[in-house]
């Protein structure tokens, strides 16, 4: 079990950084780009407005939920790391 804990401790920060960038920067930029394209009428006659609007809402909600999830993991990681440090006094 200590080996698994060490592996988890080693891999977690890198995964959290990658996931934060993917869900906090790349995904919203992509959604904004697609939403802008749909809003200009590029998909008129192909995709109904209600459909791309609902897609935009659902996708944005999913991104927000995943950001809350990863934020919670950052908080837990910070608490674990700060509690394991020896006190100076």
Phi and psi in radians as a Rosetta constraint file:
Dihedral C 1 N 2 CA 2 C 2 CIRCULARHARMONIC -1.052 0.35
Dihedral N 2 CA 2 C 2 N 3 CIRCULARHARMONIC -0.555 0.35
Dihedral C 2 N 3 CA 3 C 3 CIRCULARHARMONIC -1.139 0.35
Dihedral N 3 CA 3 C 3 N 4 CIRCULARHARMONIC -0.735 0.35
Dihedral C 3 N 4 CA 4 C 4 CIRCULARHARMONIC -1.129 0.35
Dihedral N 4 CA 4 C 4 N 5 CIRCULARHARMONIC -0.690 0.35
Dihedral C 4 N 5 CA 5 C 5 CIRCULARHARMONIC -1.129 0.35
Dihedral N 5 CA 5 C 5 N 6 CIRCULARHARMONIC -0.697 0.35
Dihedral C 5 N 6 CA 6 C 6 CIRCULARHARMONIC -1.146 0.35
Dihedral N 6 CA 6 C 6 N 7 CIRCULARHARMONIC -0.734 0.35
Dihedral C 6 N 7 CA 7 C 7 CIRCULARHARMONIC -1.109 0.35
Dihedral N 7 CA 7 C 7 N 8 CIRCULARHARMONIC -0.773 0.35
Dihedral C 7 N 8 CA 8 C 8 CIRCULARHARMONIC -1.055 0.35
Dihedral N 8 CA 8 C 8 N 9 CIRCULARHARMONIC -0.788 0.35
Dihedral C 8 N 9 CA 9 C 9 CIRCULARHARMONIC -1.127 0.35
Dihedral N 9 CA 9 C 9 N 10 CIRCULARHARMONIC -0.589 0.35
Dihedral C 9 N 10 CA 10 C 10 CIRCULARHARMONIC -1.330 0.35
Dihedral N 10 CA 10 C 10 N 11 CIRCULARHARMONIC -0.743 0.35
Dihedral C 10 N 11 CA 11 C 11 CIRCULARHARMONIC -1.443 0.35
Dihedral N 11 CA 11 C 11 N 12 CIRCULARHARMONIC -0.499 0.35
Dihedral C 11 N 12 CA 12 C 12 CIRCULARHARMONIC -1.002 0.35
Dihedral N 12 CA 12 C 12 N 13 CIRCULARHARMONIC -0.904 0.35
Dihedral C 12 N 13 CA 13 C 13 CIRCULARHARMONIC -1.031 0.35
Dihedral N 13 CA 13 C 13 N 14 CIRCULARHARMONIC -0.718 0.35
Dihedral C 13 N 14 CA 14 C 14 CIRCULARHARMONIC -1.107 0.35
Dihedral N 14 CA 14 C 14 N 15 CIRCULARHARMONIC -0.748 0.35
Dihedral C 14 N 15 CA 15 C 15 CIRCULARHARMONIC -1.124 0.35
Dihedral N 15 CA 15 C 15 N 16 CIRCULARHARMONIC -0.733 0.35
Dihedral C 15 N 16 CA 16 C 16 CIRCULARHARMONIC -1.106 0.35
Dihedral N 16 CA 16 C 16 N 17 CIRCULARHARMONIC -0.695 0.35
Dihedral C 16 N 17 CA 17 C 17 CIRCULARHARMONIC -1.128 0.35
Dihedral N 17 CA 17 C 17 N 18 CIRCULARHARMONIC -0.844 0.35
Dihedral C 17 N 18 CA 18 C 18 CIRCULARHARMONIC -1.031 0.35
Dihedral N 18 CA 18 C 18 N 19 CIRCULARHARMONIC -0.824 0.35
Dihedral C 18 N 19 CA 19 C 19 CIRCULARHARMONIC -1.149 0.35
Dihedral N 19 CA 19 C 19 N 20 CIRCULARHARMONIC -0.691 0.35
Dihedral C 19 N 20 CA 20 C 20 CIRCULARHARMONIC -1.098 0.35
Dihedral N 20 CA 20 C 20 N 21 CIRCULARHARMONIC -0.762 0.35
Dihedral C 20 N 21 CA 21 C 21 CIRCULARHARMONIC -1.171 0.35
Dihedral N 21 CA 21 C 21 N 22 CIRCULARHARMONIC -0.753 0.35
Dihedral C 21 N 22 CA 22 C 22 CIRCULARHARMONIC -1.123 0.35
Dihedral N 22 CA 22 C 22 N 23 CIRCULARHARMONIC -0.797 0.35
Dihedral C 22 N 23 CA 23 C 23 CIRCULARHARMONIC -1.533 0.35
Dihedral N 23 CA 23 C 23 N 24 CIRCULARHARMONIC -0.392 0.35
Dihedral C 23 N 24 CA 24 C 24 CIRCULARHARMONIC -1.707 0.35
Dihedral N 24 CA 24 C 24 N 25 CIRCULARHARMONIC -0.338 0.35
Dihedral C 24 N 25 CA 25 C 25 CIRCULARHARMONIC -2.168 0.35
Dihedral N 25 CA 25 C 25 N 26 CIRCULARHARMONIC -1.004 0.35
Dihedral C 25 N 26 CA 26 C 26 CIRCULARHARMONIC -1.195 0.35
Dihedral N 26 CA 26 C 26 N 27 CIRCULARHARMONIC -0.869 0.35
Dihedral C 26 N 27 CA 27 C 27 CIRCULARHARMONIC -1.089 0.35
Dihedral N 27 CA 27 C 27 N 28 CIRCULARHARMONIC -0.827 0.35
Dihedral C 27 N 28 CA 28 C 28 CIRCULARHARMONIC -1.090 0.35
Dihedral N 28 CA 28 C 28 N 29 CIRCULARHARMONIC -0.648 0.35
Dihedral C 28 N 29 CA 29 C 29 CIRCULARHARMONIC -1.101 0.35
Dihedral N 29 CA 29 C 29 N 30 CIRCULARHARMONIC -0.699 0.35
Dihedral C 29 N 30 CA 30 C 30 CIRCULARHARMONIC -1.167 0.35
Dihedral N 30 CA 30 C 30 N 31 CIRCULARHARMONIC -0.744 0.35
Dihedral C 30 N 31 CA 31 C 31 CIRCULARHARMONIC -1.132 0.35
Dihedral N 31 CA 31 C 31 N 32 CIRCULARHARMONIC -0.722 0.35
Dihedral C 31 N 32 CA 32 C 32 CIRCULARHARMONIC -1.106 0.35
Dihedral N 32 CA 32 C 32 N 33 CIRCULARHARMONIC -0.735 0.35
Dihedral C 32 N 33 CA 33 C 33 CIRCULARHARMONIC -1.084 0.35
Dihedral N 33 CA 33 C 33 N 34 CIRCULARHARMONIC -0.807 0.35
Dihedral C 33 N 34 CA 34 C 34 CIRCULARHARMONIC -1.178 0.35
Dihedral N 34 CA 34 C 34 N 35 CIRCULARHARMONIC -0.725 0.35
Dihedral C 34 N 35 CA 35 C 35 CIRCULARHARMONIC -1.078 0.35
Dihedral N 35 CA 35 C 35 N 36 CIRCULARHARMONIC -0.689 0.35
Dihedral C 35 N 36 CA 36 C 36 CIRCULARHARMONIC -1.128 0.35
Dihedral N 36 CA 36 C 36 N 37 CIRCULARHARMONIC -0.689 0.35
Dihedral C 36 N 37 CA 37 C 37 CIRCULARHARMONIC -1.154 0.35
Dihedral N 37 CA 37 C 37 N 38 CIRCULARHARMONIC -0.751 0.35
Dihedral C 37 N 38 CA 38 C 38 CIRCULARHARMONIC -1.143 0.35
Dihedral N 38 CA 38 C 38 N 39 CIRCULARHARMONIC -0.691 0.35
Dihedral C 38 N 39 CA 39 C 39 CIRCULARHARMONIC -1.148 0.35
Dihedral N 39 CA 39 C 39 N 40 CIRCULARHARMONIC -0.494 0.35
Dihedral C 39 N 40 CA 40 C 40 CIRCULARHARMONIC -1.352 0.35
Dihedral N 40 CA 40 C 40 N 41 CIRCULARHARMONIC -0.160 0.35
Dihedral C 40 N 41 CA 41 C 41 CIRCULARHARMONIC 1.669 0.35
Dihedral N 41 CA 41 C 41 N 42 CIRCULARHARMONIC 0.245 0.35
Dihedral C 41 N 42 CA 42 C 42 CIRCULARHARMONIC -1.111 0.35
Dihedral N 42 CA 42 C 42 N 43 CIRCULARHARMONIC -0.417 0.35
Dihedral C 42 N 43 CA 43 C 43 CIRCULARHARMONIC -1.916 0.35
Dihedral N 43 CA 43 C 43 N 44 CIRCULARHARMONIC 0.220 0.35
Dihedral C 43 N 44 CA 44 C 44 CIRCULARHARMONIC -1.038 0.35
Dihedral N 44 CA 44 C 44 N 45 CIRCULARHARMONIC 2.362 0.35
Dihedral C 44 N 45 CA 45 C 45 CIRCULARHARMONIC 1.513 0.35
Dihedral N 45 CA 45 C 45 N 46 CIRCULARHARMONIC -0.239 0.35
Dihedral C 45 N 46 CA 46 C 46 CIRCULARHARMONIC -1.914 0.35
Dihedral N 46 CA 46 C 46 N 47 CIRCULARHARMONIC -0.856 0.35
Dihedral C 46 N 47 CA 47 C 47 CIRCULARHARMONIC -2.148 0.35
Dihedral N 47 CA 47 C 47 N 48 CIRCULARHARMONIC 2.144 0.35
Dihedral C 47 N 48 CA 48 C 48 CIRCULARHARMONIC -1.100 0.35
Dihedral N 48 CA 48 C 48 N 49 CIRCULARHARMONIC 2.614 0.35
Dihedral C 48 N 49 CA 49 C 49 CIRCULARHARMONIC -1.034 0.35
Dihedral N 49 CA 49 C 49 N 50 CIRCULARHARMONIC -0.675 0.35
Dihedral C 49 N 50 CA 50 C 50 CIRCULARHARMONIC -1.130 0.35
Dihedral N 50 CA 50 C 50 N 51 CIRCULARHARMONIC -0.549 0.35
Dihedral C 50 N 51 CA 51 C 51 CIRCULARHARMONIC -1.266 0.35
Dihedral N 51 CA 51 C 51 N 52 CIRCULARHARMONIC -0.844 0.35
Dihedral C 51 N 52 CA 52 C 52 CIRCULARHARMONIC -1.236 0.35
Dihedral N 52 CA 52 C 52 N 53 CIRCULARHARMONIC -0.509 0.35
Dihedral C 52 N 53 CA 53 C 53 CIRCULARHARMONIC -1.157 0.35
Dihedral N 53 CA 53 C 53 N 54 CIRCULARHARMONIC -0.753 0.35
Dihedral C 53 N 54 CA 54 C 54 CIRCULARHARMONIC -1.211 0.35
Dihedral N 54 CA 54 C 54 N 55 CIRCULARHARMONIC -0.631 0.35
Dihedral C 54 N 55 CA 55 C 55 CIRCULARHARMONIC -1.071 0.35
Dihedral N 55 CA 55 C 55 N 56 CIRCULARHARMONIC -0.752 0.35
Dihedral C 55 N 56 CA 56 C 56 CIRCULARHARMONIC -1.087 0.35
Dihedral N 56 CA 56 C 56 N 57 CIRCULARHARMONIC -0.737 0.35
Dihedral C 56 N 57 CA 57 C 57 CIRCULARHARMONIC -1.143 0.35
Dihedral N 57 CA 57 C 57 N 58 CIRCULARHARMONIC -0.825 0.35
Dihedral C 57 N 58 CA 58 C 58 CIRCULARHARMONIC -1.141 0.35
Dihedral N 58 CA 58 C 58 N 59 CIRCULARHARMONIC -0.756 0.35
Dihedral C 58 N 59 CA 59 C 59 CIRCULARHARMONIC -1.146 0.35
Dihedral N 59 CA 59 C 59 N 60 CIRCULARHARMONIC -0.749 0.35
Dihedral C 59 N 60 CA 60 C 60 CIRCULARHARMONIC -1.118 0.35
Dihedral N 60 CA 60 C 60 N 61 CIRCULARHARMONIC -0.681 0.35
Dihedral C 60 N 61 CA 61 C 61 CIRCULARHARMONIC -1.130 0.35
Dihedral N 61 CA 61 C 61 N 62 CIRCULARHARMONIC -0.697 0.35
Dihedral C 61 N 62 CA 62 C 62 CIRCULARHARMONIC -1.130 0.35
Dihedral N 62 CA 62 C 62 N 63 CIRCULARHARMONIC -0.698 0.35
Dihedral C 62 N 63 CA 63 C 63 CIRCULARHARMONIC -1.127 0.35
Dihedral N 63 CA 63 C 63 N 64 CIRCULARHARMONIC -0.766 0.35
Dihedral C 63 N 64 CA 64 C 64 CIRCULARHARMONIC -1.082 0.35
Dihedral N 64 CA 64 C 64 N 65 CIRCULARHARMONIC -0.765 0.35
Dihedral C 64 N 65 CA 65 C 65 CIRCULARHARMONIC -1.101 0.35
Dihedral N 65 CA 65 C 65 N 66 CIRCULARHARMONIC -0.712 0.35
Dihedral C 65 N 66 CA 66 C 66 CIRCULARHARMONIC -1.219 0.35
Dihedral N 66 CA 66 C 66 N 67 CIRCULARHARMONIC -0.535 0.35
Dihedral C 66 N 67 CA 67 C 67 CIRCULARHARMONIC -1.178 0.35
Dihedral N 67 CA 67 C 67 N 68 CIRCULARHARMONIC -0.671 0.35
Dihedral C 67 N 68 CA 68 C 68 CIRCULARHARMONIC -1.135 0.35
Dihedral N 68 CA 68 C 68 N 69 CIRCULARHARMONIC -0.682 0.35
Dihedral C 68 N 69 CA 69 C 69 CIRCULARHARMONIC -1.088 0.35
Dihedral N 69 CA 69 C 69 N 70 CIRCULARHARMONIC -0.829 0.35
Dihedral C 69 N 70 CA 70 C 70 CIRCULARHARMONIC -1.244 0.35
Dihedral N 70 CA 70 C 70 N 71 CIRCULARHARMONIC -0.580 0.35
Dihedral C 70 N 71 CA 71 C 71 CIRCULARHARMONIC -1.046 0.35
Dihedral N 71 CA 71 C 71 N 72 CIRCULARHARMONIC -0.736 0.35
Dihedral C 71 N 72 CA 72 C 72 CIRCULARHARMONIC -1.063 0.35
Dihedral N 72 CA 72 C 72 N 73 CIRCULARHARMONIC -0.711 0.35
Dihedral C 72 N 73 CA 73 C 73 CIRCULARHARMONIC -1.164 0.35
Dihedral N 73 CA 73 C 73 N 74 CIRCULARHARMONIC -0.644 0.35
Dihedral C 73 N 74 CA 74 C 74 CIRCULARHARMONIC -1.084 0.35
Dihedral N 74 CA 74 C 74 N 75 CIRCULARHARMONIC -0.731 0.35
Dihedral C 74 N 75 CA 75 C 75 CIRCULARHARMONIC -1.104 0.35
Dihedral N 75 CA 75 C 75 N 76 CIRCULARHARMONIC -0.786 0.35
Dihedral C 75 N 76 CA 76 C 76 CIRCULARHARMONIC -1.099 0.35
Dihedral N 76 CA 76 C 76 N 77 CIRCULARHARMONIC -0.766 0.35
Dihedral C 76 N 77 CA 77 C 77 CIRCULARHARMONIC -1.068 0.35
Dihedral N 77 CA 77 C 77 N 78 CIRCULARHARMONIC -0.760 0.35
Dihedral C 77 N 78 CA 78 C 78 CIRCULARHARMONIC -1.086 0.35
Dihedral N 78 CA 78 C 78 N 79 CIRCULARHARMONIC -0.758 0.35
Dihedral C 78 N 79 CA 79 C 79 CIRCULARHARMONIC -1.131 0.35
Dihedral N 79 CA 79 C 79 N 80 CIRCULARHARMONIC -0.733 0.35
Dihedral C 79 N 80 CA 80 C 80 CIRCULARHARMONIC -1.089 0.35
Dihedral N 80 CA 80 C 80 N 81 CIRCULARHARMONIC -0.772 0.35
Dihedral C 80 N 81 CA 81 C 81 CIRCULARHARMONIC -1.230 0.35
Dihedral N 81 CA 81 C 81 N 82 CIRCULARHARMONIC -0.657 0.35
Dihedral C 81 N 82 CA 82 C 82 CIRCULARHARMONIC -1.332 0.35
Dihedral N 82 CA 82 C 82 N 83 CIRCULARHARMONIC -0.481 0.35
Dihedral C 82 N 83 CA 83 C 83 CIRCULARHARMONIC -1.350 0.35
Dihedral N 83 CA 83 C 83 N 84 CIRCULARHARMONIC -0.423 0.35
Dihedral C 83 N 84 CA 84 C 84 CIRCULARHARMONIC -1.508 0.35
Dihedral N 84 CA 84 C 84 N 85 CIRCULARHARMONIC -0.153 0.35
Dihedral C 84 N 85 CA 85 C 85 CIRCULARHARMONIC -1.334 0.35
Dihedral N 85 CA 85 C 85 N 86 CIRCULARHARMONIC 2.425 0.35
Dihedral C 85 N 86 CA 86 C 86 CIRCULARHARMONIC -1.211 0.35
Dihedral N 86 CA 86 C 86 N 87 CIRCULARHARMONIC 2.505 0.35
Dihedral C 86 N 87 CA 87 C 87 CIRCULARHARMONIC -1.313 0.35
Dihedral N 87 CA 87 C 87 N 88 CIRCULARHARMONIC 2.557 0.35
Dihedral C 87 N 88 CA 88 C 88 CIRCULARHARMONIC -1.428 0.35
Dihedral N 88 CA 88 C 88 N 89 CIRCULARHARMONIC -0.266 0.35
